[in-house]
Amino acid sequence: MHLMDGAMLSRTLRTLVRFGHTPNSDWLVLLADESHYHLPDMDPEQLGNIAWSFGSLRYSPGQRWVSTAKEVVLQKLPTFTAKALVRALEGFAGLQVEPSVQWLGAVGHRVQQLLGCMTGQELLLCVHALEKLGLGPVPLLVRQLTMGSFATPTAAEAFAEKAAAA
């Protein structure tokens, strides 16, 4: 039996974190299990909020959760708003996720598509998260994004591969 739907889980955990409350470990295990079940049905905002919440708490919901969340993010990437994507990236960075080059390439491409919709703060948070996730150092990332270098997922993947090798 599932106690809450994905929207309720996302809102509950985000609210707790925003007000500085750290749930006990039993409750976090329950939230991780429940949210894993609902990840495929969550919309981008809910995915971003739940990833951000776990990342902010520095609580790893487990490799199975992380793998599923990364997969769902990729599937829904075209529908992510700037705000939802930034939250998801901050969450994954807080969880110290090590995404694949292909994942980083697809995300880097989506970030470039959303540049015109991002506030300055969102761009700063996004670039910082991408650096933590391994896409490259901040100055180089900003230059690549503003020059349109991630015009395709393949171009962003090539950049991610170079960053990983450096």
N, C-alpha and C positions, 0 to 999 in steps of 0.2 A: 504494500500500500504506500502510495506517495503522498506525503503530507502537504506539499505546496507545489504550485505550478512554477514554471521557470521565471515568470514575471515577478511573482511574489518572492521567490528566493533571491533574485537579483536585487530587488528593492530593499528587502530586509537586510541582507548582508551589507549593501552599500550604505544604508542608513546607520547601521551599527558602527561601521568604520568611520564614517563622517563625524559621528558624535564621540569618537574616541573610545568606544567600548570594544574590548577584545573578548569575543566569546570563548568559553572554555573549550578544551580540545575535543571533548565528546561531542559538543555541539558543532564544532567545525568539521569533524568527521561526518556527522549526519548531513550537514550542508553540502559537503563535497560529494557524498554519495547521491543525494537527491539531485543536485545540480548536474551531475554527470548524466543521469537519466534524461534530463530535460535539455541538455546542450543542443541537440539537433533541432529542437523546436523553438529555441530562443531567437529573438530578433537581434540585429547587430547592437542595439543599445544595451540590451540585457546581457549579451555576451561581453561587451566592453565593461559593463559595470561589475559583473561577477569576476572577471579576470582581474580588474583593477582592485577589487576588494581583497581577493586572495593575495595578490601581489603586495598590496599595502600592508597587510597583516604579516607578510613574509611567511605565509602558511602554504606549504605545498599540498595541493589536493591529490597528489599522486601522479605517476607517469601516465596511467591510463586516462585520467582526466585531462592532463596537458595535451596528450596526443589527440584525443577527441576534440578538444577545444581548438587546437591548431587546424585540424581538418575542417571543422565547421566554419572557422573564420575564413579559410580559403574558399570554401563553397559559397559563402555569402559575401565575399569581399566586394563585389560590384555594388552591393546595396549598403555598404558601410558609409555613414556620414563621417566628416572629419572628427567630430567629437567622440563618436563611438570607436573609431579606429585608434585615436590617441589613447583613450582609456584602455582598450585592449592591449596596445603596445606597452603602455606603462605597466599594466598588470603582468604581462609576460616577462618584461624586464625585471620587475620586482621578484618574480619567481625564478629568475636566472635561467630562463629557458634558452636552450641552444637550438634554434631553428635551422632547418636545411637552407642551403643556398637558394633552392627553388622557392621556398616559402618567403625568404627575404626578398627575392626578386619580384615576386608577385605583390608583396606588400609595398615595396619601394615604388613600384609602378602605380599602385593605387594612391599612395601618398602624393606622388607627382600630379595625378589627376585631380586631387583635392586641394592642391596648394592655394588656388584662388578662393576657396571657401574657408580656409583656416585663419583664425585670429593669430596675432603674433605669439600669444602665449601657447596656443595649440601647436604652432610650428616649433617653438622652442622645446616643448615637452616631447613632441614627436621625434625630433632629431636626437634629443638626448636618449630616448628609449631605443631608437634604431641603433645608436652607437653602442649601448649596453648589449643589444641583441647581436652585435657583430657586423653590422653593415658598413661600418667605417668611422673614422674620426669626424667630429662635428664640423670643422671648417670644410673638409672635403665633401661631406654629405650636403651641406648647404649649397656649396658651389654646384655640385652635380644636379641637385634638385632644381635650383633656379635656372640652370642652363638647359634644362629639358633632357638631361642625359638618361633619364629613366623612362623614356617615351614608350618603351616596350618592356614586358616582363623579362625578356631575354637580355636586354641591355642592362637592366637592374641586376640580373643574376650574374652577369659578367663582372660587374662592379663588386658584388658581394664576394665572388670568388677571389678577386684581387685583394679585397680587404682581409679575407680569411688567410690568404697566403702571406700577408705582410706581418 
